[in-house]
Amino acid sequence: MSPRTGLARVLDDLGTTLIDLVRGDPDRATDISGVVIHDPHDDQVLPPSALVLGVGVREPAEILGLLSEHGAAALVVRGPVDLTEEIIEAVDRSGVALLGLAPGASWTQLAAMLRSLLAEGEVDPSGTLGGVPAGDLFALANAVASLIGAPVTIEDRSSRVLAFSGRQDEADSSRVETILGRQVPTRYSQVLEARGVFQQLYRSDEPVYVDGLPADDGSLCLPRVAVAVRAGDEFLGSIWAAVRSPLPADRSQAFRDAAKLVALHLMRQRAGADVERRLRADLVSTAVEGGPGAAEAVRRLGLADQACVVLALALTHPHGDDPAEHARLLAERQQIADAFAMHLTAVHPRAAAALINDVAYAILPAESEDRALRIATDFRGRIGNRVVVGVGPVADGRSLSRSRAGADFVLRVLRAGRAPHSVARESDVHSEGLLLELSDLIASRGDTVSGPLARLIEYDRKHSACLVETLSAWLDAFGDVTAASAAVFVHPNTFRYRLRRLAEVGEMDLGDPGVRFAAMLQLRLWRPDR
């Protein structure tokens, strides 16, 4: 496994435009395991060597409290930071570096950039393109900047910033605004569109020189040189350099050649994401199924020796026979599975999720089913009523197959429509699950409805009567004729007549508890839509 990205690398690539080192030794944290957003109202479990984002943390007492978190690599708070003697002592004692986020920078964009940068740390260093680790766009941006002697950004087709080089302080306020927002501001995009710059990029592989755009203070921004990044006929994005004059011929050629190298990295990154998704799906599948390889899969997922809960998520609507509808639902299933994985990763960085056949399975580190239930319920509230989620029991890394079996049991009950819940644990659907298993047993044996209920069903079919419905309503209402008749919208006297009639036709003694129990059980197991 390749080494993870350390704090020094994060500061080199993102500072000083986004974050500054306020206090601490960046070389001490050589292994950052993930990004965690601090929530004072949630019981969070921080993984070792996490980079903690202290959103809304301002007071020295709050900072001191977070610095005491054992094992964190660094704490980021909004700058400027009031560096008191107590904070200095806490940083030095704990070894947790204190970073300041630049005023005006977005926490959301910082989290996205950090996760992107940390993901690059997983790239196999033996795989390089042009001397740069494959997929490492920040290192590539710095290499391009050195080639042409100007700070650069690498952007996608929608002008979103994928990576940027150092030396951004040599550019202007519009470049800083672009990096802080990780998106070219709309007002500049509209001017570039009006000038036909994007059309030139789409049509040509040559660098395009852009005169300085008007800034908000009435001055002009630095000119830009942009070049398209293509893979064959596909436009992948562009590279933008802030310059003071057109590039000389040799640097212009180097800029054009760099675009080809960036294209290779972007395509490698895209292919790597697909491979990583398949690899993660294989690891999750092996871990939850159990067997000889389960322990190793759990270890590679970073979940060994942790209490976990398996979640099983599925769409509420099945596939139809129409091929177009089938393809649409396949895409929807993958989209929801990806959203589920993102939601759980935000809750716990070590959570793992993958789509296996038509079910999205997730392994969530959690000490209780209640916490997993709240998290799954919150996700369904965000995604809408398109999904149902089964929550398995808590298990350690060596027995995740037991938790998966519980989640599958709950999910089957929910998909069968036998419970009023959409997100549930085993204890929530225990009786419905038992009835479903009894139904399976009856179906496997080929048993059919017999006795009094069979006679009532046959009578209803011949005479278009409602005796089965009457019996079901009466049993559900515990013999309360008024409530039962209201449930089926008939007059109580009519309902009483039907009760006498069904007792005659079914040859039933409704005063016998055993007869009532047998009838109730048969009604639960027998479904007219089967």
MOQUI-V443085 format. One record per helix or strand of 2 or more residues. SS is the DSSP state (2 for helix, 1 for strand). FROM is the first residue (numbers start at 1). LEN is the number of residues. If there is no record, write none. Layout:
BEGIN
SS_FROM_LEN / SS_FROM_LEN
END
This chain:
BEGIN
2_7_8 / 1_19_5 / 1_34_4 / 1_50_4 / 2_60_8 / 1_74_5 / 2_85_10 / 1_97_5 / 2_107_14 / 1_128_2 / 1_132_2 / 2_137_12 / 1_152_5 / 1_160_5 / 2_168_3 / 2_173_9 / 2_186_10 / 2_197_7 / 1_208_3 / 1_223_9 / 1_234_10 / 2_249_41 / 2_294_7 / 1_308_8 / 2_323_25 / 1_352_5 / 1_359_7 / 2_369_15 / 1_387_9 / 2_397_19 / 1_423_3 / 2_426_3 / 2_430_16 / 2_451_13 / 2_467_10 / 2_481_7 / 2_492_15 / 2_513_13
END
